[in-house]
Amino acid sequence: MVEDKRKVSDDEMALRRKLAIMCRVLGMQNSIGLYGHVSVRVPDTDIVLMTPGAGSRKTRVRTDQIFVFDLAGKILTIRAAIGRCRFRRSDTSTRKSTRIGPRR
């Protein structure tokens, strides 16, 4: 998992909060589906913030679940969006794992 070792600006944190709120509002309005996401670019930077997509409840998105990328596509932060997912064995003969959702 990618660790967040960079300094996060106040502007970025404010945008993370607004992005999480926007995603929850869109989720409550059923305007965003299971596989949809909402993203925003931090002004005057190369940083893009994106809400989680598949399998996440849009009405419960939190700021610590926001993905952070740069414009080149390099992942800067994943945090809870991936780090807290649980896995289970779906087929012990092939040892494949299937995501069953985030921890509660």
C-alpha positions as CSV (number, residue, x, y, z in Angstrom):
1,M,0.0,0.0,0.0
2,V,1.2,3.5,-0.7
3,E,1.9,5.5,2.4
4,D,1.0,9.2,2.7
5,K,4.4,10.8,3.6
6,R,3.7,14.2,2.0
7,K,2.4,17.3,3.7
8,V,-1.3,17.9,3.1
9,S,-2.3,21.5,2.7
10,D,-5.4,23.1,4.4
11,D,-6.9,23.7,0.9
12,E,-6.5,20.0,0.1
13,M,-8.1,18.9,3.4
14,A,-11.0,21.3,2.8
15,L,-11.5,19.9,-0.7
16,R,-11.4,16.3,0.7
17,R,-14.3,17.3,3.1
18,K,-16.3,19.0,0.3
19,L,-15.7,16.0,-2.0
20,A,-16.9,13.5,0.6
21,I,-20.0,15.6,1.3
22,M,-20.7,16.0,-2.4
23,C,-20.4,12.2,-2.9
24,R,-22.8,11.6,0.1
25,V,-25.3,14.1,-1.3
26,L,-25.2,12.5,-4.8
27,G,-25.6,9.1,-3.2
28,M,-28.7,10.2,-1.2
29,Q,-30.2,11.6,-4.4
30,N,-29.4,8.3,-6.2
31,S,-27.5,10.4,-8.8
32,I,-24.4,8.2,-8.5
33,G,-24.3,4.4,-9.0
34,L,-22.3,1.6,-7.4
35,Y,-19.4,2.0,-9.8
36,G,-19.4,5.8,-10.1
37,H,-17.0,8.2,-8.4
38,V,-16.6,12.0,-8.0
39,S,-13.2,13.7,-8.5
40,V,-11.7,17.2,-8.3
41,R,-8.4,18.7,-9.0
42,V,-6.7,20.7,-6.2
43,P,-6.3,24.3,-7.7
44,D,-2.8,25.3,-8.7
45,T,-1.4,21.8,-8.2
46,D,-1.1,18.5,-10.1
47,I,-3.1,16.7,-7.4
48,V,-6.5,15.0,-8.1
49,L,-8.8,13.7,-5.4
50,M,-11.3,10.9,-6.2
51,T,-13.9,9.1,-4.1
52,P,-13.9,5.3,-4.0
53,G,-15.9,3.5,-6.7
54,A,-17.0,-0.1,-6.9
55,G,-18.5,-1.6,-3.8
56,S,-18.5,1.5,-1.6
57,R,-21.7,3.1,-0.2
58,K,-21.8,6.5,-1.6
59,T,-23.8,7.8,1.3
60,R,-21.0,6.9,3.7
61,V,-17.9,8.2,2.1
62,R,-15.4,9.8,4.5
63,T,-12.4,12.0,3.9
64,D,-9.9,9.2,4.8
65,Q,-11.3,7.1,1.9
66,I,-10.4,9.7,-0.7
67,F,-7.8,8.5,-3.3
68,V,-5.1,11.0,-4.2
69,F,-3.3,11.0,-7.5
70,D,-1.0,13.3,-9.5
71,L,-1.8,14.2,-13.1
72,A,0.7,11.6,-14.3
73,G,-1.4,8.9,-12.6
74,K,1.0,8.2,-9.8
75,I,-0.9,7.1,-6.6
76,L,0.0,9.4,-3.7
77,T,-2.5,8.1,-1.1
78,I,-4.9,5.3,-0.9
79,R,-5.3,4.9,2.8
80,A,-8.6,3.4,4.1
81,A,-10.1,3.0,0.7
82,I,-8.0,-0.1,0.1
83,G,-6.1,-0.6,3.3
84,R,-9.1,-1.6,5.3
85,C,-10.8,-4.0,2.9
86,R,-11.4,-7.5,4.1
87,F,-10.8,-10.5,1.9
88,R,-12.1,-14.1,2.0
89,R,-11.1,-17.3,0.2
90,S,-13.5,-18.0,-2.6
91,D,-11.6,-21.0,-3.9
92,T,-9.0,-22.7,-1.7
93,S,-7.7,-24.8,-4.6
94,T,-6.6,-21.8,-6.6
95,R,-6.2,-19.5,-3.6
96,K,-8.0,-16.6,-5.2
97,S,-9.3,-13.8,-2.9
98,T,-12.5,-11.9,-3.3
99,R,-13.2,-8.5,-1.8
100,I,-16.3,-8.5,0.4
101,G,-16.2,-4.9,1.5
102,P,-14.6,-2.4,3.9
103,R,-14.4,-3.1,7.6
104,R,-17.0,-1.5,9.8
